[in-house]
Amino acid sequence: MIALGRSGSMAANPLTNRAIAGRLWGWVCCGRICGGMEHRRRILVVDDDERVRYVLTSALRRLGEDYEVISSGSCREALAQAQESSFDLLITDLRLPRSDGLALTSAFAKVSPETRVVWMTAHGCYHYRDSAERLDVIQCLDKPLEIQAIRRAVLDALSNGRSRK
């Protein structure tokens, strides 16, 4: 992928090679801070309702190129994605089929302890206050969600430096 000249040497334009090498290095480092390059923030949205996933991922992608938003429809799929690569933020519904957001948060804490967590629920966050404190959840949002509220929660969660222990 490095541009080679006619003689087989690297291209005369060092900026081209630096850009290509930067992309390769960023990929090898799984999007983390590597070689002085800043990484894209990776966000995983988990909800069994496809429409909610679509709206949330679309809204969060509009935050800019610094954010990579991936969605999942189940706890099993979300955990598989977490084992493949790390995430900076997990946004999960609390009521999911075959499992729930509490179990997912506990499992994520084992697989990816540095991942911050935001919960969303249509059943009242106050019911989950003790669990949220125990699992070090950054914030719980009540559905129906407002796009500005979820964007603000994401920016707050990723900028405050607070993560799970």
N, C-alpha and C positions, 0 to 999 in steps of 0.2 A: 503494500500500500504506500510505501515511501516512494515519492517521485524520483525516478532515475533518469539521468541524462543518457546521451548516446553511448558514452563510454562505460556506462554501468555505475557511474558515481551518482551521488545524490544530486538532485536538481539544484540549479544555480540560485534559485530563490529560497533563502533560508526561512522566510516566513511561511512558505508553503509547507516545508518539512516540519517546522515547529508546530503549525496548526495540525497537521496529520499526526505527528508524534503526541501532541497534547490530547487529541481525541483517543488515540490508542491507549495512552497512559491512563486517562480518565476511565476508559472501559476496563482496563486491567485492574484498576483499583476499585471497581464497582461503584463509581460515582462518588467516592469519598475524597477528602482533601488529600491530594497527592502531589508531591513535587511543587508545592506552593499554589496549586490551582484550587479554586473554590469549587465545591460540588453543588449539584442540583439537590434540592431538598426532596426526598421521596416520601410520598404520602400514600397510604393504603386506605381506601374507603371500603367498608364491609357492610352490606345491607342485602337482605334477601329480595327486596323490591327493586326490580330492574330500573324502574322509572326514577326512584330516589338515587340510585347509583349514577344514572345518566346525568341527572340535574346537578348532583354534587360534583362529579368529576368535571363536567363542563364548566361549572362556576369556578372551581379551584384551578383549572388549567388557565383561566383568564387572569390569574394572579401573575403570570409571566413565565418566561423561559427558565427561571430559577427553580421551578417546581415541576416535578414529575409525579403525575397522579395516576394511580393504578386502582382498579376496583376488583372486588371479589363478591360473590354471592353466597358464600358459606364459610364457616369457621375452618373446615378442612382445607379448602382452597387457599384461604388466607394464611394458614400455618405453612402450607407447602410453599407459598410465595416467600414467606419470612425465612424459611430454611434455605432458599435459593439465594436471596440477597437481603440486605438490611433496609429498614425504613426509618425515617426520622419521626414520623407521626402515623399513628393508627387512629382512624375515626371509625367507630363501630356502633351499629345498632345494638341495643341490649337484648332484644327478642329476635332470635334467629332459629330456624328449624334445626333439629337434632343437637343443638347446643345453644349457648347464649353468649352475649358479650362479656359477661363476667368470666366465664370459662376461657374464652378467647384471650381476654386480658391477662389472666393468670398464666396461660400457656405462652403468650408473647413475652411475658416477664422472664421466662426461662430461656426462650430461644433468642430473644433480642432485648436484654434488660435496659438498654439505652433509649429504646423507642418510647416516645411520649404518647399519651393516650387521651383521646377525647371521646366521650360517649354521647349517644343521642338516643332518645326514647320518646314514645308517645304515651308512656305510662307514668310520667312524673318522676323527675330526677330525685325528689326528696325521699323516695322509697329506697334509693340506692346510696344515700349519703355515707353510711358506714363502710360499705364495700368500696366506694370511690376513695375514701381516705386510706383504707387498708391497702388498696392496689395502686395508690399514688396516681390517680387519674387527674389530669390537669383541669378538665372541665366536663360538665354534663349539660347537654342542650336538650330542651324540650321540643318535640315535634308538634306542630309543623314548624320546620326551620325557615328562617329568613336567610336569604343568601348573604346579606351583609353580616349577619351574626356568625355564620359559619366561617366566612372569610376572616373576620376579626378574631375568632377563636383559633384558627389555624395560625395566623400571624403572631398572636400572643403566645401560643404554645411553642412555636419554633424560635421565637426571639427572646424568651425570658431566661433561657439557659437552664431551666429546671428540668431535670429528668429523674427517672426512677433510680433508686439506689441499687 
